[in-house]
């Protein structure tokens, strides 16, 4: 039999995971949207800048965090949700990298740099809340 010590701390940790996701989605679509410019291709066509795709990835990560936090609240289980939050929080930061691991943002300081700052904040919150959830979930086993 697994004991449940969810309580106020569990509620706070699950809510922090959900809040990180909600803030990430809000930043991408409301208060810190990515650039809207287009890039000219060699063939003469136009494509969205890479931060457009980074924004979509961040929104998906935010939705995952939001659903993850909600599931932690409804199931009163923190262990697995904590691990998911850590992974998604790290991905939210890695996607900003222009290296092989991420999609990246514009090289020049543009609107997407505000989005990136919010992504780092939300990713950090998700990792911190996820680590605490993981630790608390392990202790409650």
Residue pairs with C-beta under 8 A, 6 or more apart in sequence:
2 140
2 141
3 140
4 76
4 140
5 136
5 139
5 140
6 76
6 77
6 78
6 140
9 136
10 72
10 76
10 78
10 133
10 136
11 73
13 72
13 78
13 82
13 129
13 132
13 133
13 136
14 69
14 70
14 72
14 73
14 78
14 81
14 133
15 69
15 73
16 69
16 125
16 128
16 129
17 65
17 68
17 69
17 72
17 81
17 85
17 126
17 129
17 130
17 133
18 65
18 66
18 68
18 69
18 70
18 72
18 73
19 69
19 125
20 62
20 65
20 69
20 85
20 89
20 122
20 123
20 125
20 126
20 129
21 61
21 62
21 63
21 64
21 65
21 66
21 67
21 68
21 69
21 122
21 126
22 62
22 66
23 62
23 118
23 121
23 122
23 125
24 58
24 59
24 61
24 62
24 65
24 92
24 118
24 119
24 122
24 123
25 59
25 62
25 63
25 66
27 58
27 114
27 115
27 118
27 119
27 122
28 34
28 55
28 58
28 59
28 62
28 115
28 118
29 59
31 118
32 111
32 114
32 115
32 117
32 118
33 55
33 111
33 115
34 49
34 51
34 52
34 54
34 55
34 105
34 111
34 112
34 115
35 49
35 51
35 52
35 106
35 110
35 111
35 112
36 52
36 111
37 49
37 110
38 46
38 47
38 48
38 49
39 46
39 47
39 48
39 49
40 46
41 47
49 106
49 112
50 98
50 103
50 104
50 105
50 106
51 103
51 104
51 105
51 106
51 110
51 112
51 115
53 103
54 95
54 96
54 102
54 103
54 104
54 105
54 112
54 115
54 116
55 112
55 115
57 95
57 103
58 92
58 95
58 115
58 119
61 88
61 91
61 92
61 95
62 92
62 122
64 84
64 88
65 85
65 88
65 89
65 122
65 126
68 81
68 84
68 85
68 88
69 81
69 85
71 81
72 78
72 81
72 133
77 137
78 133
78 134
78 136
78 137
78 140
79 133
79 134
79 137
79 138
79 140
79 141
80 137
81 130
81 133
81 137
82 129
82 130
82 131
82 132
82 133
82 134
82 135
82 136
82 137
83 130
83 134
84 130
85 126
85 127
85 129
85 130
85 133
86 126
86 127
86 130
86 131
86 134
87 130
88 126
88 130
89 122
89 123
89 124
89 125
89 126
89 127
89 130
90 123
90 127
91 123
92 119
92 120
92 122
92 123
92 126
93 119
93 120
93 123
93 124
94 101
94 102
95 102
95 103
95 119
96 102
96 103
96 104
96 105
96 116
96 119
96 120
97 104
98 104
98 105
98 107
105 112
105 113
105 115
105 116
106 112
106 113
